[in-house]
């Protein structure tokens, strides 16, 4: 399975596995399907929301690896 990086576009991660949505929401990113999510990287969104991108990326990858 693909590994999530901070440079990935949020929408691409959601398309990879919709089960990642609750992880984004847990971190305060509730507008997952707004236009920004279609073109904004995880790092950029984290900067706007004041979120640690490394922590979010690690949680996304933990979730994805648990599905293998």
mmCIF file as Biopython writes it, N, C-alpha, C and O atoms, coordinates in Angstrom:
data_model
#
loop_
_atom_site.group_PDB
_atom_site.id
_atom_site.type_symbol
_atom_site.label_atom_id
_atom_site.label_alt_id
_atom_site.label_comp_id
_atom_site.label_asym_id
_atom_site.label_entity_id
_atom_site.label_seq_id
_atom_site.pdbx_PDB_ins_code
_atom_site.Cartn_x
_atom_site.Cartn_y
_atom_site.Cartn_z
_atom_site.occupancy
_atom_site.B_iso_or_equiv
_atom_site.auth_seq_id
_atom_site.auth_asym_id
_atom_site.pdbx_PDB_model_num
ATOM 1   N N  . UNK A ? 1  ? 0.851   -1.189 0.000  1.0 0.0 1  A 1 
ATOM 2   C CA . UNK A ? 1  ? 0.000   0.000  0.000  1.0 0.0 1  A 1 
ATOM 3   C C  . UNK A ? 1  ? 0.888   1.240  0.000  1.0 0.0 1  A 1 
ATOM 4   O O  . UNK A ? 1  ? 2.015   1.211  0.494  1.0 0.0 1  A 1 
ATOM 5   N N  . UNK A ? 2  ? 0.374   2.310  -0.551 1.0 0.0 2  A 1 
ATOM 6   C CA . UNK A ? 2  ? 1.115   3.566  -0.644 1.0 0.0 2  A 1 
ATOM 7   C C  . UNK A ? 2  ? 1.368   4.147  0.736  1.0 0.0 2  A 1 
ATOM 8   O O  . UNK A ? 2  ? 0.613   3.909  1.679  1.0 0.0 2  A 1 
ATOM 9   N N  . UNK A ? 3  ? 2.432   4.903  0.832  1.0 0.0 3  A 1 
ATOM 10  C CA . UNK A ? 3  ? 2.762   5.576  2.082  1.0 0.0 3  A 1 
ATOM 11  C C  . UNK A ? 3  ? 2.421   7.059  1.930  1.0 0.0 3  A 1 
ATOM 12  O O  . UNK A ? 3  ? 2.756   7.689  0.928  1.0 0.0 3  A 1 
ATOM 13  N N  . UNK A ? 4  ? 1.757   7.592  2.931  1.0 0.0 4  A 1 
ATOM 14  C CA . UNK A ? 4  ? 1.356   8.993  2.924  1.0 0.0 4  A 1 
ATOM 15  C C  . UNK A ? 4  ? 2.563   9.859  3.292  1.0 0.0 4  A 1 
ATOM 16  O O  . UNK A ? 4  ? 3.346   9.516  4.177  1.0 0.0 4  A 1 
ATOM 17  N N  . UNK A ? 5  ? 2.693   10.980 2.597  1.0 0.0 5  A 1 
ATOM 18  C CA . UNK A ? 5  ? 3.719   11.974 2.921  1.0 0.0 5  A 1 
ATOM 19  C C  . UNK A ? 5  ? 3.040   13.323 3.103  1.0 0.0 5  A 1 
ATOM 20  O O  . UNK A ? 5  ? 1.900   13.516 2.682  1.0 0.0 5  A 1 
ATOM 21  N N  . UNK A ? 6  ? 3.739   14.240 3.723  1.0 0.0 6  A 1 
ATOM 22  C CA . UNK A ? 6  ? 3.200   15.572 3.949  1.0 0.0 6  A 1 
ATOM 23  C C  . UNK A ? 6  ? 2.958   16.352 2.675  1.0 0.0 6  A 1 
ATOM 24  O O  . UNK A ? 6  ? 2.186   17.311 2.668  1.0 0.0 6  A 1 
ATOM 25  N N  . UNK A ? 7  ? 3.611   15.948 1.596  1.0 0.0 7  A 1 
ATOM 26  C CA . UNK A ? 7  ? 3.447   16.639 0.317  1.0 0.0 7  A 1 
ATOM 27  C C  . UNK A ? 7  ? 2.234   16.157 -0.478 1.0 0.0 7  A 1 
ATOM 28  O O  . UNK A ? 7  ? 1.898   16.736 -1.511 1.0 0.0 7  A 1 
ATOM 29  N N  . UNK A ? 8  ? 1.586   15.111 -0.003 1.0 0.0 8  A 1 
ATOM 30  C CA . UNK A ? 8  ? 0.421   14.583 -0.728 1.0 0.0 8  A 1 
ATOM 31  C C  . UNK A ? 8  ? -0.768  15.522 -0.582 1.0 0.0 8  A 1 
ATOM 32  O O  . UNK A ? 8  ? -0.935  16.195 0.434  1.0 0.0 8  A 1 
ATOM 33  N N  . UNK A ? 9  ? -1.588  15.545 -1.626 1.0 0.0 9  A 1 
ATOM 34  C CA . UNK A ? 9  ? -2.835  16.322 -1.616 1.0 0.0 9  A 1 
ATOM 35  C C  . UNK A ? 9  ? -3.860  15.568 -0.767 1.0 0.0 9  A 1 
ATOM 36  O O  . UNK A ? 9  ? -3.983  14.348 -0.878 1.0 0.0 9  A 1 
ATOM 37  N N  . UNK A ? 10 ? -4.585  16.281 0.067  1.0 0.0 10 A 1 
ATOM 38  C CA . UNK A ? 10 ? -5.554  15.656 0.970  1.0 0.0 10 A 1 
ATOM 39  C C  . UNK A ? 10 ? -6.533  14.779 0.199  1.0 0.0 10 A 1 
ATOM 40  O O  . UNK A ? 10 ? -6.805  13.650 0.608  1.0 0.0 10 A 1 
ATOM 41  N N  . UNK A ? 11 ? -7.057  15.278 -0.893 1.0 0.0 11 A 1 
ATOM 42  C CA . UNK A ? 11 ? -8.035  14.508 -1.670 1.0 0.0 11 A 1 
ATOM 43  C C  . UNK A ? 11 ? -7.433  13.189 -2.153 1.0 0.0 11 A 1 
ATOM 44  O O  . UNK A ? 11 ? -8.129  12.174 -2.187 1.0 0.0 11 A 1 
ATOM 45  N N  . UNK A ? 12 ? -6.158  13.189 -2.526 1.0 0.0 12 A 1 
ATOM 46  C CA . UNK A ? 12 ? -5.514  11.959 -2.984 1.0 0.0 12 A 1 
ATOM 47  C C  . UNK A ? 12 ? -5.453  10.918 -1.869 1.0 0.0 12 A 1 
ATOM 48  O O  . UNK A ? 12 ? -5.618  9.724  -2.119 1.0 0.0 12 A 1 
ATOM 49  N N  . UNK A ? 13 ? -5.217  11.370 -0.648 1.0 0.0 13 A 1 
ATOM 50  C CA . UNK A ? 13 ? -5.198  10.443 0.490  1.0 0.0 13 A 1 
ATOM 51  C C  . UNK A ? 13 ? -6.596  9.884  0.721  1.0 0.0 13 A 1 
ATOM 52  O O  . UNK A ? 13 ? -6.754  8.688  0.967  1.0 0.0 13 A 1 
ATOM 53  N N  . UNK A ? 14 ? -7.603  10.737 0.644  1.0 0.0 14 A 1 
ATOM 54  C CA . UNK A ? 14 ? -8.986  10.286 0.821  1.0 0.0 14 A 1 
ATOM 55  C C  . UNK A ? 14 ? -9.392  9.296  -0.270 1.0 0.0 14 A 1 
ATOM 56  O O  . UNK A ? 14 ? -10.121 8.341  -0.003 1.0 0.0 14 A 1 
ATOM 57  N N  . UNK A ? 15 ? -8.925  9.520  -1.493 1.0 0.0 15 A 1 
ATOM 58  C CA . UNK A ? 15 ? -9.239  8.604  -2.592 1.0 0.0 15 A 1 
ATOM 59  C C  . UNK A ? 15 ? -8.517  7.272  -2.411 1.0 0.0 15 A 1 
ATOM 60  O O  . UNK A ? 15 ? -9.012  6.228  -2.837 1.0 0.0 15 A 1 
ATOM 61  N N  . UNK A ? 16 ? -7.358  7.313  -1.785 1.0 0.0 16 A 1 
ATOM 62  C CA . UNK A ? 16 ? -6.597  6.106  -1.503 1.0 0.0 16 A 1 
ATOM 63  C C  . UNK A ? 16 ? -7.372  5.216  -0.542 1.0 0.0 16 A 1 
ATOM 64  O O  . UNK A ? 16 ? -7.430  3.999  -0.718 1.0 0.0 16 A 1 
ATOM 65  N N  . UNK A ? 17 ? -7.967  5.831  0.477  1.0 0.0 17 A 1 
ATOM 66  C CA . UNK A ? 17 ? -8.762  5.090  1.462  1.0 0.0 17 A 1 
ATOM 67  C C  . UNK A ? 17 ? -9.653  6.084  2.200  1.0 0.0 17 A 1 
ATOM 68  O O  . UNK A ? 17 ? -9.163  6.938  2.939  1.0 0.0 17 A 1 
ATOM 69  N N  . UNK A ? 18 ? -10.958 5.969  1.997  1.0 0.0 18 A 1 
ATOM 70  C CA . UNK A ? 18 ? -11.901 6.892  2.639  1.0 0.0 18 A 1 
ATOM 71  C C  . UNK A ? 18 ? -11.878 6.775  4.159  1.0 0.0 18 A 1 
ATOM 72  O O  . UNK A ? 18 ? -12.332 7.679  4.860  1.0 0.0 18 A 1 
ATOM 73  N N  . UNK A ? 19 ? -11.355 5.671  4.666  1.0 0.0 19 A 1 
ATOM 74  C CA . UNK A ? 19 ? -11.247 5.477  6.107  1.0 0.0 19 A 1 
ATOM 75  C C  . UNK A ? 19 ? -10.274 6.437  6.770  1.0 0.0 19 A 1 
ATOM 76  O O  . UNK A ? 19 ? -10.196 6.497  7.997  1.0 0.0 19 A 1 
ATOM 77  N N  . UNK A ? 20 ? -9.525  7.193  5.957  1.0 0.0 20 A 1 
ATOM 78  C CA . UNK A ? 20 ? -8.618  8.193  6.529  1.0 0.0 20 A 1 
ATOM 79  C C  . UNK A ? 20 ? -9.366  9.447  6.967  1.0 0.0 20 A 1 
ATOM 80  O O  . UNK A ? 20 ? -8.827  10.249 7.729  1.0 0.0 20 A 1 
ATOM 81  N N  . UNK A ? 21 ? -10.587 9.629  6.502  1.0 0.0 21 A 1 
ATOM 82  C CA . UNK A ? 21 ? -11.356 10.843 6.824  1.0 0.0 21 A 1 
ATOM 83  C C  . UNK A ? 21 ? -11.478 11.086 8.325  1.0 0.0 21 A 1 
ATOM 84  O O  . UNK A ? 21 ? -11.249 12.212 8.767  1.0 0.0 21 A 1 
ATOM 85  N N  . UNK A ? 22 ? -11.828 10.080 9.129  1.0 0.0 22 A 1 
ATOM 86  C CA . UNK A ? 22 ? -11.931 10.344 10.566 1.0 0.0 22 A 1 
ATOM 87  C C  . UNK A ? 22 ? -10.615 10.799 11.205 1.0 0.0 22 A 1 
ATOM 88  O O  . UNK A ? 22 ? -10.627 11.525 12.199 1.0 0.0 22 A 1 
ATOM 89  N N  . UNK A ? 23 ? -9.495  10.379 10.642 1.0 0.0 23 A 1 
ATOM 90  C CA . UNK A ? 23 ? -8.198  10.798 11.177 1.0 0.0 23 A 1 
ATOM 91  C C  . UNK A ? 23 ? -7.992  12.285 10.914 1.0 0.0 23 A 1 
ATOM 92  O O  . UNK A ? 23 ? -7.566  13.030 11.796 1.0 0.0 23 A 1 
ATOM 93  N N  . UNK A ? 24 ? -8.300  12.709 9.691  1.0 0.0 24 A 1 
ATOM 94  C CA . UNK A ? 24 ? -8.201  14.146 9.389  1.0 0.0 24 A 1 
ATOM 95  C C  . UNK A ? 24 ? -9.131  14.938 10.315 1.0 0.0 24 A 1 
ATOM 96  O O  . UNK A ? 24 ? -8.734  15.963 10.870 1.0 0.0 24 A 1 
ATOM 97  N N  . UNK A ? 25 ? -10.357 14.464 10.476 1.0 0.0 25 A 1 
ATOM 98  C CA . UNK A ? 25 ? -11.334 15.192 11.297 1.0 0.0 25 A 1 
ATOM 99  C C  . UNK A ? 25 ? -10.907 15.243 12.757 1.0 0.0 25 A 1 
ATOM 100 O O  . UNK A ? 25 ? -11.116 16.252 13.431 1.0 0.0 25 A 1 
ATOM 101 N N  . UNK A ? 26 ? -10.320 14.178 13.241 1.0 0.0 26 A 1 
ATOM 102 C CA . UNK A ? 26 ? -9.833  14.143 14.623 1.0 0.0 26 A 1 
ATOM 103 C C  . UNK A ? 26 ? -8.805  15.245 14.868 1.0 0.0 26 A 1 
ATOM 104 O O  . UNK A ? 26 ? -8.683  15.763 15.978 1.0 0.0 26 A 1 
ATOM 105 N N  . UNK A ? 27 ? -8.080  15.589 13.828 1.0 0.0 27 A 1 
ATOM 106 C CA . UNK A ? 27 ? -7.048  16.617 13.933 1.0 0.0 27 A 1 
ATOM 107 C C  . UNK A ? 27 ? -7.574  18.018 13.597 1.0 0.0 27 A 1 
ATOM 108 O O  . UNK A ? 27 ? -6.787  18.956 13.473 1.0 0.0 27 A 1 
ATOM 109 N N  . UNK A ? 28 ? -8.884  18.166 13.450 1.0 0.0 28 A 1 
ATOM 110 C CA . UNK A ? 28 ? -9.474  19.484 13.232 1.0 0.0 28 A 1 
ATOM 111 C C  . UNK A ? 28 ? -9.694  19.859 11.783 1.0 0.0 28 A 1 
ATOM 112 O O  . UNK A ? 28 ? -10.063 20.996 11.487 1.0 0.0 28 A 1 
ATOM 113 N N  . UNK A ? 29 ? -9.473  18.920 10.872 1.0 0.0 29 A 1 
ATOM 114 C CA . UNK A ? 29 ? -9.703  19.191 9.451  1.0 0.0 29 A 1 
ATOM 115 C C  . UNK A ? 29 ? -11.077 18.619 9.075  1.0 0.0 29 A 1 
ATOM 116 O O  . UNK A ? 29 ? -11.204 17.459 8.682  1.0 0.0 29 A 1 
ATOM 117 N N  . UNK A ? 30 ? -12.091 19.465 9.210  1.0 0.0 30 A 1 
ATOM 118 C CA . UNK A ? 30 ? -13.468 19.012 9.001  1.0 0.0 30 A 1 
ATOM 119 C C  . UNK A ? 30 ? -13.981 19.265 7.590  1.0 0.0 30 A 1 
ATOM 120 O O  . UNK A ? 30 ? -14.994 18.688 7.194  1.0 0.0 30 A 1 
ATOM 121 N N  . UNK A ? 31 ? -13.321 20.097 6.842  1.0 0.0 31 A 1 
ATOM 122 C CA . UNK A ? 31 ? -13.780 20.456 5.502  1.0 0.0 31 A 1 
ATOM 123 C C  . UNK A ? 31 ? -12.995 19.649 4.460  1.0 0.0 31 A 1 
ATOM 124 O O  . UNK A ? 31 ? -12.269 20.217 3.644  1.0 0.0 31 A 1 
ATOM 125 N N  . UNK A ? 32 ? -13.144 18.355 4.497  1.0 0.0 32 A 1 
ATOM 126 C CA . UNK A ? 32 ? -12.323 17.477 3.665  1.0 0.0 32 A 1 
ATOM 127 C C  . UNK A ? 32 ? -12.673 17.504 2.187  1.0 0.0 32 A 1 
ATOM 128 O O  . UNK A ? 32 ? -11.843 17.156 1.347  1.0 0.0 32 A 1 
ATOM 129 N N  . UNK A ? 33 ? -13.863 17.904 1.869  1.0 0.0 33 A 1 
ATOM 130 C CA . UNK A ? 33 ? -14.263 17.879 0.462  1.0 0.0 33 A 1 
ATOM 131 C C  . UNK A ? 33 ? -14.476 19.287 -0.087 1.0 0.0 33 A 1 
ATOM 132 O O  . UNK A ? 33 ? -15.129 19.467 -1.115 1.0 0.0 33 A 1 
ATOM 133 N N  . UNK A ? 34 ? -13.924 20.277 0.599  1.0 0.0 34 A 1 
ATOM 134 C CA . UNK A ? 34 ? -13.993 21.644 0.091  1.0 0.0 34 A 1 
ATOM 135 C C  . UNK A ? 34 ? -12.953 21.807 -1.016 1.0 0.0 34 A 1 
ATOM 136 O O  . UNK A ? 34 ? -12.063 20.966 -1.146 1.0 0.0 34 A 1 
ATOM 137 N N  . UNK A ? 35 ? -13.045 22.851 -1.799 1.0 0.0 35 A 1 
ATOM 138 C CA . UNK A ? 35 ? -12.093 23.040 -2.907 1.0 0.0 35 A 1 
ATOM 139 C C  . UNK A ? 35 ? -10.629 23.040 -2.474 1.0 0.0 35 A 1 
ATOM 140 O O  . UNK A ? 35 ? -9.767  22.579 -3.222 1.0 0.0 35 A 1 
ATOM 141 N N  . UNK A ? 36 ? -10.341 23.546 -1.291 1.0 0.0 36 A 1 
ATOM 142 C CA . UNK A ? 36 ? -8.945  23.575 -0.837 1.0 0.0 36 A 1 
ATOM 143 C C  . UNK A ? 36 ? -8.377  22.171 -0.691 1.0 0.0 36 A 1 
ATOM 144 O O  . UNK A ? 36 ? -7.210  21.941 -1.007 1.0 0.0 36 A 1 
ATOM 145 N N  . UNK A ? 37 ? -9.181  21.235 -0.221 1.0 0.0 37 A 1 
ATOM 146 C CA . UNK A ? 37 ? -8.703  19.863 -0.020 1.0 0.0 37 A 1 
ATOM 147 C C  . UNK A ? 37 ? -8.332  19.191 -1.332 1.0 0.0 37 A 1 
ATOM 148 O O  . UNK A ? 37 ? -7.571  18.223 -1.347 1.0 0.0 37 A 1 
ATOM 149 N N  . UNK A ? 38 ? -8.866  19.700 -2.428 1.0 0.0 38 A 1 
ATOM 150 C CA . UNK A ? 38 ? -8.565  19.124 -3.732 1.0 0.0 38 A 1 
ATOM 151 C C  . UNK A ? 38 ? -7.228  19.589 -4.286 1.0 0.0 38 A 1 
ATOM 152 O O  . UNK A ? 38 ? -6.735  19.025 -5.263 1.0 0.0 38 A 1 
ATOM 153 N N  . UNK A ? 39 ? -6.635  20.610 -3.677 1.0 0.0 39 A 1 
ATOM 154 C CA . UNK A ? 39 ? -5.380  21.108 -4.202 1.0 0.0 39 A 1 
ATOM 155 C C  . UNK A ? 39 ? -4.357  21.435 -3.134 1.0 0.0 39 A 1 
ATOM 156 O O  . UNK A ? 39 ? -3.267  21.916 -3.443 1.0 0.0 39 A 1 
ATOM 157 N N  . UNK A ? 40 ? -4.696  21.180 -1.886 1.0 0.0 40 A 1 
ATOM 158 C CA . UNK A ? 40 ? -3.824  21.560 -0.781 1.0 0.0 40 A 1 
ATOM 159 C C  . UNK A ? 40 ? -3.103  20.338 -0.227 1.0 0.0 40 A 1 
ATOM 160 O O  . UNK A ? 40 ? -3.711  19.291 -0.006 1.0 0.0 40 A 1 
ATOM 161 N N  . UNK A ? 41 ? -1.812  20.485 -0.007 1.0 0.0 41 A 1 
ATOM 162 C CA . UNK A ? 41 ? -1.048  19.378 0.569  1.0 0.0 41 A 1 
ATOM 163 C C  . UNK A ? 41 ? -1.359  19.258 2.055  1.0 0.0 41 A 1 
ATOM 164 O O  . UNK A ? 41 ? -1.886  20.184 2.672  1.0 0.0 41 A 1 
ATOM 165 N N  . UNK A ? 42 ? -1.026  18.114 2.611  1.0 0.0 42 A 1 
ATOM 166 C CA . UNK A ? 42 ? -1.208  17.916 4.047  1.0 0.0 42 A 1 
ATOM 167 C C  . UNK A ? 42 ? -0.394  18.958 4.817  1.0 0.0 42 A 1 
ATOM 168 O O  . UNK A ? 42 ? -0.893  19.553 5.772  1.0 0.0 42 A 1 
ATOM 169 N N  . UNK A ? 43 ? 0.858   19.179 4.405  1.0 0.0 43 A 1 
ATOM 170 C CA . UNK A ? 43 ? 1.701   20.172 5.089  1.0 0.0 43 A 1 
ATOM 171 C C  . UNK A ? 43 ? 1.064   21.556 5.072  1.0 0.0 43 A 1 
ATOM 172 O O  . UNK A ? 43 ? 1.032   22.242 6.093  1.0 0.0 43 A 1 
ATOM 173 N N  . UNK A ? 44 ? 0.559   21.962 3.915  1.0 0.0 44 A 1 
ATOM 174 C CA . UNK A ? 44 ? -0.053  23.292 3.797  1.0 0.0 44 A 1 
ATOM 175 C C  . UNK A ? 44 ? -1.294  23.410 4.677  1.0 0.0 44 A 1 
ATOM 176 O O  . UNK A ? 44 ? -1.487  24.416 5.360  1.0 0.0 44 A 1 
ATOM 177 N N  . UNK A ? 45 ? -2.124  22.384 4.655  1.0 0.0 45 A 1 
ATOM 178 C CA . UNK A ? 45 ? -3.346  22.406 5.468  1.0 0.0 45 A 1 
ATOM 179 C C  . UNK A ? 45 ? -3.002  22.421 6.950  1.0 0.0 45 A 1 
ATOM 180 O O  . UNK A ? 45 ? -3.655  23.108 7.735  1.0 0.0 45 A 1 
ATOM 181 N N  . UNK A ? 46 ? -1.987  21.673 7.331  1.0 0.0 46 A 1 
ATOM 182 C CA . UNK A ? 46 ? -1.572  21.649 8.734  1.0 0.0 46 A 1 
ATOM 183 C C  . UNK A ? 46 ? -1.073  23.028 9.174  1.0 0.0 46 A 1 
ATOM 184 O O  . UNK A ? 46 ? -1.328  23.452 10.302 1.0 0.0 46 A 1 
ATOM 185 N N  . UNK A ? 47 ? -0.368  23.718 8.292  1.0 0.0 47 A 1 
ATOM 186 C CA . UNK A ? 47 ? 0.120   25.055 8.620  1.0 0.0 47 A 1 
ATOM 187 C C  . UNK A ? 47 ? -1.043  26.013 8.867  1.0 0.0 47 A 1 
ATOM 188 O O  . UNK A ? 47 ? -0.993  26.836 9.781  1.0 0.0 47 A 1 
ATOM 189 N N  . UNK A ? 48 ? -2.083  25.902 8.052  1.0 0.0 48 A 1 
ATOM 190 C CA . UNK A ? 48 ? -3.256  26.769 8.188  1.0 0.0 48 A 1 
ATOM 191 C C  . UNK A ? 48 ? -4.020  26.455 9.473  1.0 0.0 48 A 1 
ATOM 192 O O  . UNK A ? 48 ? -4.531  27.356 10.138 1.0 0.0 48 A 1 
ATOM 193 N N  . UNK A ? 49 ? -4.092  25.171 9.815  1.0 0.0 49 A 1 
ATOM 194 C CA . UNK A ? 49 ? -4.885  24.732 10.965 1.0 0.0 49 A 1 
ATOM 195 C C  . UNK A ? 49 ? -4.080  24.636 12.258 1.0 0.0 49 A 1 
ATOM 196 O O  . UNK A ? 49 ? -4.644  24.334 13.310 1.0 0.0 49 A 1 
ATOM 197 N N  . UNK A ? 50 ? -2.775  24.886 12.200 1.0 0.0 50 A 1 
ATOM 198 C CA . UNK A ? 50 ? -1.949  24.808 13.400 1.0 0.0 50 A 1 
ATOM 199 C C  . UNK A ? 50 ? -1.773  23.389 13.906 1.0 0.0 50 A 1 
ATOM 200 O O  . UNK A ? 50 ? -1.770  23.147 15.113 1.0 0.0 50 A 1 
ATOM 201 N N  . UNK A ? 51 ? -1.625  22.457 12.985 1.0 0.0 51 A 1 
ATOM 202 C CA . UNK A ? 51 ? -1.522  21.033 13.313 1.0 0.0 51 A 1 
ATOM 203 C C  . UNK A ? 51 ? -0.111  20.561 12.989 1.0 0.0 51 A 1 
ATOM 204 O O  . UNK A ? 51 ? 0.507   21.040 12.037 1.0 0.0 51 A 1 
ATOM 205 N N  . UNK A ? 52 ? 0.399   19.620 13.782 1.0 0.0 52 A 1 
ATOM 206 C CA . UNK A ? 52 ? 1.707   19.021 13.528 1.0 0.0 52 A 1 
ATOM 207 C C  . UNK A ? 52 ? 1.575   18.035 12.368 1.0 0.0 52 A 1 
ATOM 208 O O  . UNK A ? 52 ? 0.955   16.983 12.529 1.0 0.0 52 A 1 
ATOM 209 N N  . UNK A ? 53 ? 2.148   18.354 11.196 1.0 0.0 53 A 1 
ATOM 210 C CA . UNK A ? 53 ? 1.983   17.480 10.035 1.0 0.0 53 A 1 
ATOM 211 C C  . UNK A ? 53 ? 2.601   16.099 10.229 1.0 0.0 53 A 1 
ATOM 212 O O  . UNK A ? 53 ? 2.080   15.106 9.721  1.0 0.0 53 A 1 
ATOM 213 N N  . UNK A ? 54 ? 3.694   16.036 10.951 1.0 0.0 54 A 1 
ATOM 214 C CA . UNK A ? 54 ? 4.350   14.735 11.166 1.0 0.0 54 A 1 
ATOM 215 C C  . UNK A ? 54 ? 3.450   13.789 11.956 1.0 0.0 54 A 1 
ATOM 216 O O  . UNK A ? 54 ? 3.361   12.601 11.648 1.0 0.0 54 A 1 
ATOM 217 N N  . UNK A ? 55 ? 2.790   14.323 12.967 1.0 0.0 55 A 1 
ATOM 218 C CA . UNK A ? 55 ? 1.880   13.499 13.777 1.0 0.0 55 A 1 
ATOM 219 C C  . UNK A ? 55 ? 0.711   12.986 12.930 1.0 0.0 55 A 1 
ATOM 220 O O  . UNK A ? 55 ? 0.345   11.813 13.007 1.0 0.0 55 A 1 
ATOM 221 N N  . UNK A ? 56 ? 0.139   13.865 12.134 1.0 0.0 56 A 1 
ATOM 222 C CA . UNK A ? 56 ? -0.976  13.473 11.272 1.0 0.0 56 A 1 
ATOM 223 C C  . UNK A ? 56 ? -0.543  12.421 10.257 1.0 0.0 56 A 1 
ATOM 224 O O  . UNK A ? 56 ? -1.221  11.408 10.087 1.0 0.0 56 A 1 
ATOM 225 N N  . UNK A ? 57 ? 0.571   12.650 9.586  1.0 0.0 57 A 1 
ATOM 226 C CA . UNK A ? 57 ? 1.068   11.698 8.585  1.0 0.0 57 A 1 
ATOM 227 C C  . UNK A ? 57 ? 1.352   10.348 9.233  1.0 0.0 57 A 1 
ATOM 228 O O  . UNK A ? 57 ? 1.040   9.305  8.657  1.0 0.0 57 A 1 
ATOM 229 N N  . UNK A ? 58 ? 1.941   10.359 10.428 1.0 0.0 58 A 1 
ATOM 230 C CA . UNK A ? 58 ? 2.219   9.097  11.122 1.0 0.0 58 A 1 
ATOM 231 C C  . UNK A ? 58 ? 0.938   8.338  11.429 1.0 0.0 58 A 1 
ATOM 232 O O  . UNK A ? 58 ? 0.885   7.120  11.259 1.0 0.0 58 A 1 
ATOM 233 N N  . UNK A ? 59 ? -0.093  9.040  11.878 1.0 0.0 59 A 1 
ATOM 234 C CA . UNK A ? 59 ? -1.371  8.377  12.172 1.0 0.0 59 A 1 
ATOM 235 C C  . UNK A ? 59 ? -2.015  7.823  10.908 1.0 0.0 59 A 1 
ATOM 236 O O  . UNK A ? 59 ? -2.571  6.724  10.920 1.0 0.0 59 A 1 
ATOM 237 N N  . UNK A ? 60 ? -1.941  8.576  9.824  1.0 0.0 60 A 1 
ATOM 238 C CA . UNK A ? 60 ? -2.498  8.087  8.553  1.0 0.0 60 A 1 
ATOM 239 C C  . UNK A ? 60 ? -1.769  6.824  8.108  1.0 0.0 60 A 1 
ATOM 240 O O  . UNK A ? 60 ? -2.406  5.866  7.671  1.0 0.0 60 A 1 
ATOM 241 N N  . UNK A ? 61 ? -0.457  6.811  8.213  1.0 0.0 61 A 1 
ATOM 242 C CA . UNK A ? 61 ? 0.312   5.640  7.801  1.0 0.0 61 A 1 
ATOM 243 C C  . UNK A ? 61 ? 0.093   4.451  8.729  1.0 0.0 61 A 1 
ATOM 244 O O  . UNK A ? 61 ? 0.080   3.308  8.272  1.0 0.0 61 A 1 
ATOM 245 N N  . UNK A ? 62 ? -0.079  4.703  10.021 1.0 0.0 62 A 1 
ATOM 246 C CA . UNK A ? 62 ? -0.388  3.616  10.952 1.0 0.0 62 A 1 
ATOM 247 C C  . UNK A ? 62 ? -1.719  2.973  10.568 1.0 0.0 62 A 1 
ATOM 248 O O  . UNK A ? 62 ? -1.842  1.748  10.539 1.0 0.0 62 A 1 
ATOM 249 N N  . UNK A ? 63 ? -2.705  3.806  10.277 1.0 0.0 63 A 1 
ATOM 250 C CA . UNK A ? 63 ? -4.015  3.295  9.877  1.0 0.0 63 A 1 
ATOM 251 C C  . UNK A ? 63 ? -3.891  2.445  8.598  1.0 0.0 63 A 1 
ATOM 252 O O  . UNK A ? 63 ? -4.403  1.328  8.535  1.0 0.0 63 A 1 
ATOM 253 N N  . UNK A ? 64 ? -3.213  2.984  7.598  1.0 0.0 64 A 1 
ATOM 254 C CA . UNK A ? 64 ? -3.086  2.265  6.331  1.0 0.0 64 A 1 
ATOM 255 C C  . UNK A ? 64 ? -2.299  0.965  6.479  1.0 0.0 64 A 1 
ATOM 256 O O  . UNK A ? 64 ? -2.645  -0.038 5.855  1.0 0.0 64 A 1 
ATOM 257 N N  . UNK A ? 65 ? -1.258  0.970  7.288  1.0 0.0 65 A 1 
ATOM 258 C CA . UNK A ? 65 ? -0.482  -0.253 7.460  1.0 0.0 65 A 1 
ATOM 259 C C  . UNK A ? 65 ? -1.251  -1.310 8.241  1.0 0.0 65 A 1 
ATOM 260 O O  . UNK A ? 65 ? -1.005  -2.504 8.070  1.0 0.0 65 A 1 
ATOM 261 N N  . UNK A ? 66 ? -2.178  -0.886 9.095  1.0 0.0 66 A 1 
ATOM 262 C CA . UNK A ? 66 ? -2.977  -1.849 9.856  1.0 0.0 66 A 1 
ATOM 263 C C  . UNK A ? 66 ? -3.979  -2.591 8.970  1.0 0.0 66 A 1 
ATOM 264 O O  . UNK A ? 66 ? -4.521  -3.621 9.371  1.0 0.0 66 A 1 
ATOM 265 N N  . UNK A ? 67 ? -4.221  -2.077 7.790  1.0 0.0 67 A 1 
ATOM 266 C CA . UNK A ? 67 ? -5.182  -2.710 6.868  1.0 0.0 67 A 1 
ATOM 267 C C  . UNK A ? 67 ? -4.546  -3.753 5.974  1.0 0.0 67 A 1 
ATOM 268 O O  . UNK A ? 67 ? -5.244  -4.434 5.224  1.0 0.0 67 A 1 
ATOM 269 N N  . UNK A ? 68 ? -3.227  -3.889 6.042  1.0 0.0 68 A 1 
ATOM 270 C CA . UNK A ? 68 ? -2.535  -4.840 5.155  1.0 0.0 68 A 1 
ATOM 271 C C  . UNK A ? 68 ? -2.657  -6.239 5.667  1.0 0.0 68 A 1 
ATOM 272 O O  . UNK A ? 68 ? -2.137  -7.169 5.051  1.0 0.0 68 A 1 
#
